[in-house]
Amino acid sequence: MTEPDSTFDSAAELLGRITAQLGTQLGHVRPYGPRPRKHEEEVSPPMNSTRPAPPAAAPGGPAPTLVAVGHGSRDPRARATLERLLDRVRELRPGLDVRLAHIELNAPLLDATLAGLAAEGRDAVLVPLLLAPGYHVTHDLPAAVAATPALRARVAEPLGAHPLLVEALADRLARAGWTPGDGASRDTGVVLASAGSRDPRSGAEIRRIAALLSERLGGAPVVSAYASAAAPTVPEAVRALAARGRHRVAVASCFTAPGLFATRATAAAPWIAAAPLGAHPALARLVLHRYDRARVTPTRTRELATV
């Protein structure tokens, strides 16, 4: 009798071991179930920051503080106007911690406000009281957040092209004397005056606002114009409309509060000029809308603008 083939026995033993292990692994497979995702509970990073986004408030816990960020102005009416706007925001959302901060010129300044919130252990959402992207939105606000590492915060989008903003603009024009019949007149036009920026995204956003306002006014031509850093100026836009036969030109004031730029724009109006948006109820609703969107909308981290 010959000896058993040891090589064969070893191969058979190895094959049996592999079969057993494969059977164990297959036993954990769910043929028709969803594959589990790694890090199911990860939260997308907040805009302009590498830190985790502020979580939604736990039941019974405080919501993130809404920090409304104005530019700042030497005009004493500016801060008072923004305070009235935030009073409306508080009326719409009782219990929400709402604070005003300024980029420059007025107290409280943004850096000090964020440092105070960090010391209190609060989270924050910064809502720019600015109409379009520009250096302040893309650089100053994210830089202020980055300079306060103890604070969990994110930056909301600027007020921007939104039906609520257009509602406020149209109502301000109506209070200045614009009537529904003016929208159909061949003699009328509107200049949408705003601060201006070298950032091309800012001009594009203001043009979108102008298009929405034109639609709201029944098709009256609305030309965007700027108080600084961009063209055309308000007087140039007025002349351009006059060259098209539009001699009754109204100026819509796309500013959140009174100030030097708003005053200059008003002075250039050949017919009627609307007041700044101020504490308009629609603007208060828009501030809350931007706050709410910033809390729940995932945003990708982006580098701070350097232009």
C-alpha positions in Angstrom: 0.0 0.0 0.0 1.3 3.4 -0.9 1.5 6.3 1.5 -1.3 9.0 1.3 -0.4 12.0 -0.8 0.4 14.7 1.9 0.4 17.5 -0.7 -3.2 16.6 -1.7 -4.3 16.5 1.9 -2.8 20.0 2.5 -4.5 21.4 -0.5 -7.8 19.9 0.5 -7.4 21.2 4.0 -6.6 24.7 2.6 -9.7 24.6 0.3 -11.9 23.7 3.2 -10.6 26.5 5.3 -11.2 29.0 2.5 -14.7 27.7 1.9 -15.6 28.1 5.6 -14.3 31.6 5.8 -16.1 32.6 2.6 -19.3 31.2 4.0 -18.9 33.3 7.2 -18.3 36.5 5.2 -21.3 35.9 2.9 -23.5 35.4 5.9 -23.1 39.1 6.7 -24.1 40.3 3.2 -27.6 41.9 2.7 -28.2 41.2 -1.0 -31.0 43.8 -1.4 -30.4 46.2 1.4 -28.6 49.6 1.2 -24.9 49.7 1.8 -24.1 51.3 5.1 -22.3 54.6 4.6 -19.2 55.5 6.5 -19.6 58.5 8.8 -23.4 58.7 8.6 -23.5 61.4 11.2 -20.9 63.7 9.7 -22.0 67.3 9.2 -20.9 69.3 6.1 -18.4 72.0 7.0 -19.8 75.5 7.2 -19.2 78.1 4.5 -15.9 79.9 4.8 -14.8 77.8 7.7 -13.1 74.4 8.3 -14.8 74.0 11.7 -18.0 72.0 12.1 -21.2 73.8 11.4 -23.3 74.8 14.4 -25.8 72.0 15.1 -29.5 72.5 15.1 -30.6 73.4 18.6 -31.4 70.5 20.8 -34.9 70.3 22.1 -35.1 73.0 24.7 -31.7 74.4 23.9 -30.9 77.8 22.4 -30.7 78.3 18.7 -27.6 79.9 17.3 -27.4 83.6 17.8 -28.4 85.6 14.7 -25.7 88.2 14.2 -26.9 90.8 11.7 -23.9 92.5 10.2 -24.1 96.0 8.9 -21.4 97.9 7.2 -21.4 100.9 9.5 -21.9 104.6 8.7 -21.1 108.0 10.1 -24.8 108.9 9.5 -26.4 108.6 13.0 -29.7 107.4 11.3 -28.0 104.2 10.1 -27.6 102.4 13.4 -31.0 103.4 14.6 -32.6 102.1 11.4 -30.9 98.8 11.7 -32.0 98.5 15.3 -35.6 99.0 14.2 -35.1 96.3 11.6 -33.9 93.8 14.2 -36.7 94.7 16.5 -39.0 93.5 13.7 -36.9 90.3 13.4 -37.3 89.7 17.1 -41.1 90.1 16.8 -41.2 87.5 14.1 -39.0 85.0 16.1 -39.7 85.5 19.8 -36.9 84.1 21.9 -34.2 84.2 19.2 -31.0 85.9 20.3 -30.5 88.7 17.7 -27.6 91.0 17.8 -26.3 93.8 15.6 -22.6 94.2 14.7 -20.8 96.4 12.3 -17.8 95.9 10.0 -16.5 99.4 10.7 -17.4 102.9 12.0 -20.0 101.9 14.5 -20.1 99.9 17.7 -20.6 97.2 18.4 -17.9 96.0 16.0 -18.1 92.5 14.6 -14.8 91.2 16.2 -15.9 92.3 19.6 -19.4 90.8 19.1 -18.0 87.4 18.1 -15.5 87.4 20.9 -18.3 88.0 23.4 -20.4 85.1 21.9 -17.4 82.8 22.1 -17.0 83.7 25.8 -20.7 82.9 26.4 -20.3 79.5 24.7 -22.8 80.4 22.0 -23.0 79.3 18.3 -23.7 82.0 15.7 -25.0 82.6 12.2 -23.8 85.8 10.6 -26.4 87.4 8.3 -24.9 90.2 6.1 -27.2 93.2 5.9 -25.6 93.7 2.5 -27.3 93.3 -0.9 -24.7 91.3 -2.9 -21.4 89.4 -2.7 -18.4 91.6 -2.4 -15.2 92.1 -0.4 -17.0 92.4 2.9 -19.1 89.3 2.4 -16.4 87.1 0.9 -13.4 88.3 3.0 -14.2 90.4 6.0 -16.9 88.2 7.5 -15.2 84.9 7.0 -12.0 86.4 8.3 -13.7 87.6 11.5 -15.1 84.1 12.1 -11.6 82.5 11.5 -10.1 85.0 14.0 -12.4 83.6 16.7 -11.5 79.9 16.8 -13.5 79.3 20.0 -16.7 80.2 18.2 -18.7 77.9 16.1 -20.2 80.0 13.4 -21.2 80.2 9.7 -21.9 83.0 7.3 -25.2 83.3 5.5 -25.6 84.5 2.0 -26.2 88.3 1.5 -29.8 89.4 1.2 -29.6 89.3 -2.6 -32.1 88.7 -5.4 -35.1 87.4 -3.6 -38.9 88.2 -3.9 -39.0 89.6 -0.4 -36.3 92.1 -1.3 -38.2 93.1 -4.4 -41.4 93.4 -2.4 -39.6 95.9 -0.1 -38.1 97.9 -3.1 -41.4 98.1 -4.9 -43.2 99.2 -1.7 -40.7 101.9 -1.0 -41.1 103.2 -4.6 -44.9 103.2 -4.2 -44.6 105.3 -1.0 -42.4 107.7 -3.0 -45.2 108.2 -5.6 -44.9 105.3 -8.1 -48.3 104.1 -9.3 -49.3 100.9 -11.2 -49.9 103.0 -14.3 -46.3 104.2 -14.3 -45.1 100.7 -15.1 -46.9 100.8 -18.5 -45.9 104.3 -19.4 -43.4 104.9 -22.1 -42.0 107.9 -20.3 -40.9 106.2 -17.0 -37.9 104.2 -15.9 -36.2 103.3 -12.7 -32.5 103.4 -11.6 -31.7 100.8 -9.0 -29.0 102.4 -6.9 -26.6 100.4 -4.8 -23.2 100.8 -3.2 -21.1 99.0 -5.9 -18.2 96.6 -5.8 -15.2 95.5 -7.9 -16.3 91.9 -7.5 -18.1 90.9 -10.7 -20.5 88.7 -8.7 -21.8 91.8 -7.0 -22.8 93.5 -10.3 -24.4 90.3 -11.5 -26.5 90.0 -8.4 -27.7 93.6 -8.6 -28.6 93.1 -12.2 -30.7 90.1 -11.2 -32.4 92.3 -8.6 -33.1 94.9 -11.3 -34.7 92.3 -13.6 -37.0 91.1 -10.8 -38.0 94.6 -9.9 -38.7 95.4 -13.6 -41.0 92.4 -13.7 -42.7 93.5 -10.4 -43.3 97.0 -11.8 -45.1 95.7 -14.9 -42.1 95.7 -17.3 -40.8 99.2 -16.6 -37.1 99.4 -17.5 -34.8 99.2 -14.4 -31.2 100.0 -14.8 -28.7 99.2 -12.1 -26.3 101.9 -11.0 -23.6 102.3 -8.3 -22.4 104.9 -5.8 -18.8 103.7 -6.0 -16.3 101.1 -7.5 -18.5 100.3 -10.5 -20.3 101.8 -13.5 -22.6 103.3 -14.4 -23.2 105.9 -11.7 -26.7 107.0 -10.9 -26.5 110.2 -13.0 -25.1 108.2 -15.9 -28.0 105.7 -15.6 -30.5 108.6 -15.5 -29.0 110.0 -18.7 -29.1 106.6 -20.4 -32.8 106.2 -19.7 -33.5 109.8 -20.9 -31.7 109.0 -24.1 -34.3 106.2 -24.6 -37.1 108.7 -24.1 -37.6 107.8 -20.4 -37.7 111.3 -18.8 -39.6 110.5 -15.7 -36.9 108.5 -13.8 -37.4 107.2 -10.3 -34.5 106.0 -8.1 -35.0 102.9 -6.1 -32.7 102.9 -3.1 -31.0 99.4 -2.7 -29.5 100.2 0.7 -30.4 98.8 4.0 -30.1 102.1 5.8 -29.5 105.8 5.3 -25.9 106.9 4.7 -23.7 108.9 2.3 -24.3 106.6 -0.7 -28.0 106.6 -0.3 -28.1 110.4 0.1 -26.1 110.9 -3.1 -28.3 108.5 -5.0 -31.5 110.3 -3.9 -30.0 113.7 -4.9 -29.5 112.4 -8.4 -33.2 111.6 -8.9 -34.9 113.8 -11.5 -38.3 112.7 -10.5 -39.0 110.6 -7.3 -36.6 108.8 -5.0 -37.5 105.9 -2.7 -36.2 105.7 0.9 -33.7 103.0 1.9 -35.1 99.6 2.7 -34.8 100.1 6.4 -37.1 98.3 8.8 -39.5 97.1 6.1 -41.4 94.0 7.2 -40.4 92.1 4.1 -36.7 92.8 4.8 -37.1 91.4 8.3 -38.6 88.2 6.9 -35.7 88.0 4.4 -33.1 88.3 7.3 -34.7 85.3 9.0 -34.9 83.4 5.7 -31.1 83.8 5.2 -30.5 82.8 8.8 -32.7 79.6 8.5 -31.1 78.6 5.2 -27.6 79.0 6.6 -28.5 76.7 9.4 -29.8 73.8 7.3 -28.1 74.1 3.9 -24.9 72.1 3.5 -22.2 74.4 2.2 -18.7 73.5 1.0 -15.6 75.1 2.5 -14.2 77.8 0.3 -11.1 79.9 0.4 -11.3 83.4 1.7 -11.4 85.9 -1.2 -8.3 88.0 -1.7 -9.6 90.4 -4.3 
